[in-house]
């Protein structure tokens, strides 16, 4: 019973990730509409505005990610989730009521402020779930994000513009409202010295009585995790304890720690390189521009069906990646999957430009690329950054890595449409020259 109870609360928190996937994939269904003469807005979007339309969410996340680390301890986990869920509600309200290009772009920027929930949600889930299911429940954030993508493609392909917007607004309001039924994280309450409230929180999430042995044991575990020296003192001899107390512990700042530790500098550089290589492989482009991309790559297949299959492939691959991470190892998955993804992109590029084979070949290699990316480059950097740094600097390093990831996301999404337009012009010019020469 406790497992299903915690799974239900995890699903409520992960609704934020679903809503984020819903909004980040929304440009896929509306990009062509906003660029056409029959747009529902006051005018068609220019090429620059179309580039911003898909990339502004990543730019906004650059501002909210550093703030989220501070607000997690100031407001607590529950109210941080609510606070950063509200930009999604504001964005959908603006999208549903405003018919100006500038208003839609502002809404996309506001929605990007919710990007930091990928930091907040795992922390919240990790602190109220039992340690035996903690890893599985924490990984649900990425799965629910994939479900949001899937839902966005389904709704975008089956509803007209206004119905789509109001449906997404309703789902977002529902997700944020459901957070009010949760209690604050017991770990956060213990940090504030509210042990009685922490016990009530543990009892609520476990479905136990406050005075039960399970609750008391969990409170004791939290106390020890917040004060690791307590356990060390219990295990130490009298002589060791005296030596420990006589030794001064000098706490270094982050920058002094980085300066003194060569291994930490190398690990940080490695993580930044992996994030760069991962994001510039381009799956984020497929997520945001799924329908126009599938229309070009697989024109004889419904873009809605293609997008839904893509989202399903990402979800299944993400689940499989968690299993293979321990079996195959991080290095093999990262290198192997990146090579396969690169070969798929090369074949897809020549197929789209030269049309040397039937369209089902494009479908096979496009979905193979998605699987390869999800198995390696999409998951290895996230796992590695949690393993190679000491707890003292893990929080700051994670924030730096996420900031760099958002910068890379913005660059690749912003440059995609202008790059496609430029390459199309080059191909068209070359075709004209060949015709004239003939």
N, C-alpha and C positions, 0 to 999 in steps of 0.2 A: 504493500500500500504506500509506503514511504517513497519508493522509487517512482511510482506513477504521479504522486503528489509533487515531487521535485521536478519531474519531467514536465508537468503541466505549468508550473511556475517558470521553468526555463523557456517554454514555448511563449509565455506572455512577454517575457523580456526580449526574446528573439523576434517578436513582432516588429520591433524597431528596425531590425536588419531586413525583414521582409519589406517594410515600407520604404527603406532606403533602396533596395533593389528595384522596387516598383518605380520609384522616381528616376533613378539613374538610367533605367531602360526605356523610360517614356519617350525620349527623343527618337528612338527607333521607329515608333509608330507615327510620329508627327513631323519628322524632318522634311519629308517630301511635301506634305501639306503646307508647311510654313514657307517653303521655297517656291511654291507654285503661285500662279496668278489667282487661283481660286482659294487662297488662304483665308482662314477664319479670323486672322488678325487684320489690323488696319492697313497693312502693306506686306509684300513679300520680304523675307529676310535676305540680306546681302550675304556674300560669301563669308565675310568676316563675322557677321552676326551668327551665321550657321555654325562657324567654328567655335564661337563663344558659347553657343547654345549647348553643346555637348561637353565643354571643358570647364565651365564656370564652377561646377560643383567641386571639382578638385582644387581650384584656386581658393574657394571659401574654406575648405577643410584645413588649409594651411593656417588660418587664423584660429579656428576652434580647437585644433588638436593640442596646442600648448596650454590653453585655458582649461581643458578638460582634466588634465592632471592635477591642477590646483583645486578645481571645483569638486573633484571626487572626494577630497578630504574635508572641504569646507561645507558642502551641501549634503554629502553622503551619496551612496550609490543610487538609491531609489530616485531621489529628487534630481540627480544629475541626468538620469535616464529620461525623466519627464521633461527637464529643461531642454535637452538636446533633441527630444522628440517633437517639441513645439515648432521648430523651424519647418518641419515637414508639413504640419497643419497649416501654417502661415503661407507656405509656398503653394500648396494645392488650393487654398482659398483665393490667393491672388491669381493663379492660373485660371480658376473657374469663373472669376468675375472681371478680369482685365483682358481686353482684346487689342492691346498695343504690344508691339515688338519689345519695347523697352521694359514693359511690365513683366513679360514672360522671362526676359533675361535676368531681371532683378529677382524674380521668383526662383530661378535656377541657382542663383548665387546664394540666396537665403537657405535653400534646401541643402546646399553643400555644407552648411554649418553643422549638420547632423552627421557628417562623415566621421567624427571622432567617436561615434558609438561603437566602432570596432575596437576601441580601447576600453570603453566603459562596460559594455555588455559582458565580455569574458570575465572581467574582474568581479562584477556583481554575481554572475552565475557561479564562479569558482568559490565564492565566499559563503553561499548558502547551500550548496550541494554537498552531499557526503563524498568523502575522498575516494570511495570505491567507484563512483560514477562521474567524478568531476571532469576527467578528460573527455569522456564521451559527450557530456552535456555542454562543455565549453566549445567543442567543435561544432555544435549545432548552429552557432552564429553564421558560419559560412554556408551551411546547408539552407538555412532560412533565407539568406540573401539570394541564393539560387532560386528558391521558391518564389521570391519576389520578382525576379526576372521572368520566370515562367508565367506568373500571373499577369505581368505587364504585357507580355507578348500575346497571351490569350485574349485579354481584354482589349488590347489595341487592335487586334485583328477581327474582333467580333462586335465592338461597340462603336457608335459614331462619336465624334470629338467631345461633345458636351457630356454625354452619358459616361464616357471614359473618365473625364475629369471628376465628375461628381462621385463616381464609384470609388475612385482612388482617394478622394477627400474623405469619404465615409470610412474606408478601411483604415486610414491614418488616424482619424479621430478615435475610432474604436480601439486601435492599438495603444494610443497614449492613455485613454481612459482606463483601460484594463490595468495599467501600472498602479493605479490607486488602490488596488486590492492587495498589493504586496506590502511586506514589512521591510524595514531597513535591514541592511546586511548586518549579521551578528558581529562580524569582525570590526566593522566601522563603529558599532555601538560600544564594543569593548575598548576600542581606541579612545573613545570619549569618556570612558570610565562608567558607562551605564550597563553594569553587569546584569541587573534584573531585566532590563529591556532586551539585552542580548539573549538571555535565557528564554524569554517569551518569543523572540524571533526564531531561535532554533526550534523550539517546540512547534511553532506555526509551520515552518517549512518541513519538519520531519513528521508532523501529525502525532506528536507525543505530548504528554503532560509536562508542565514546567518542572516539576520536582522529580521527573523520571531519571533513571540512571543514564539513559542515552543522552539526554540534554546536559546533565552535569559533566559527563565525560567529554562532550563536544566543547563545552565552555572551558574545561581544563585544557583541551588541546589548543584552543584559540589563545588562551592565556600564555601557554608555552611558546606558541609560534610568534607572539608579540614580544616575548621576553625569553629569547633562547638561552640566555645566561642562567636562567633558573634550572633548566635541565642539566646544563654543564656543571653547575654547582652541586647538584644532587649526586652526580656520578664521580665528582672529583674527590680526591683524598684531602685531608686537612692541609697538608703541605702544599699541594697543587693549588688549593683555594687561596692560601696566603700569598703564593707567588703571583697568582692571577690578579689579586687585589692590589699588589704592590707595583704591578706593571701598568704604566700609563698607556692608554689606547689613544693614539693620535688619529683623528678622523680627517682624511684628506678631502679637499673639494674635488668636484668632478674633473676640472681641468688639470689639477695637480696629479690626480690619479691617472688620467690619460697620459700626461707628460712622463710619469715615472714608469708606467707599464707598457712595454713594447708589445706584448702579446695582446693587450686590449686594443691598442691602435691598429694592429693587424686584423684583429677580429672585426672591428668597426668598419675598416676599409673593405674587408671581404663582404660584410653584410650589405654595404652600400652598393658594391659592384653587383652582387646577386640581385638586389632589388632593381637596379637599373636594367640588367640583362633580362630579368623576369618581365618587367612592365613593357619594355620596348619590343618584346616578342609579339605584343599587340592584341592579346585577348580582350582587353578593356575596350578596344575599338570595335570588336565584334559584338560585345555586349551593348554598347551605346548605339551603334549604327547597324544593328542586326538586319532589319528589314531591307534597307537600300543595298546593303552588302550582299545579302542572299538573293536579292532581285537581279543583281549583276552577275553573281557567280552561278546561280541555279535558276535561270529565268523560266524554265518549264515546270517549276514546282511552286506551290503557294508559299509566299513569304511568311505567312503566319505559321504554317505547318513547319517550315524550315526553322523558324525562330524557336518554336516550342520544343522541337527535337533538340536543338542546340542547348536550351536551358536544361532539359532532362539529362543530356549527356554530361553537362557540367556538374550537376548534382550527383549523379552516379559516380563520376570520376573522382569527385571530392571525397566521397565515402570510401572508394577503393584506395585512394592515396593514403588515407590514415592507416590502412592495413599494410600496404607495401612499404611505408616509411620505416617500419621496424624490420621487415623481412629483407628488403633490397638495400637499405642504407641511403643516406642523404646524397652522398657524392654521386653514386651511380644513377639515381633517379634524376638529379639535376642535369648531369651531363647527357645521359641517354635521352631524356625527354626533350631537351633543348635541340639536340641533333635531329631528332625525328620531326620536331616542330619546324625547324629551319628547312628541312627537305620538303615538307608539306607546303610551306609558303612559297618556296621556289617553284614547285610544280604548279601550284595554284596560280601564281603570277603569270607563268607562260601560258597556261590554259585559258585564263581570262583574256589575255592580250591576243593570243594566236588562234585560240579555239581549235587545237589540234586533236581533241577527242570529244566524246559525247559528254553531256552535262552531268551524268551520274558520276563521272570521274571527279568533277569539282566537289560534289557532295561528299564523296568518300574521303578525299584529302582534307576538306574543310573540317569535318567532324573528327578525323584522325588528329588534326592539329589541336582541336579543343581537348581531346582526351590526353594527348601527350603533354600539353601545357598544364592541365590540372593535376596530372600525376607527379610532375616535377617542379617546374618553375613557379607554378601557382601556389605551392604549399611549402616547399623546402625553405625559402627565406623566412617564412613566418615561424617555422619550427626551430630553425637554426638560431635565430636571434634570442630565443628563449633558453638556449642551451649553452651558449659560448660566453656569456657575461656573468660576472658576480652579482649577487642580489643588490649590493650597495649602489651600483650604477645602472642596473637593468632598466629602471623606469626612465631615466634620462635618455639612455641609448635607444630604447624602443621609440620614444617620442621623436628623436632625430631621424631614425629610420623611416617612421611614418611620414614625417615632414618631407623627406626626400622622395618618398613614394608618391605623395600628392603632387609634388613638383613635376615628376616624370609623367604622371597621369595627365596633368594639364598640358604639358608640351606635346605629347603624342596625340591627344584628342584635338588640340587646337590646330595642329599642323595637318591632320588627316584630310579634311575636305579641300583645303587649298592644294595639297599635294596631289590628290586624286584629279582635281581640275587641271593642274599643270601637266600631269602625265597624259591626261586625255587629249589636251591640246597638242602635245608633242606627237602622240600617235596619229592624230588626225592630220597634222601637218606633213608627217612622213608619208602617209597614205596619199595625200594630194600630190606630193613630189613624185612618187612612184607612178601615179596615174599620168602625170604630165610627161614624164620620161618615156613611158610606154607609148 
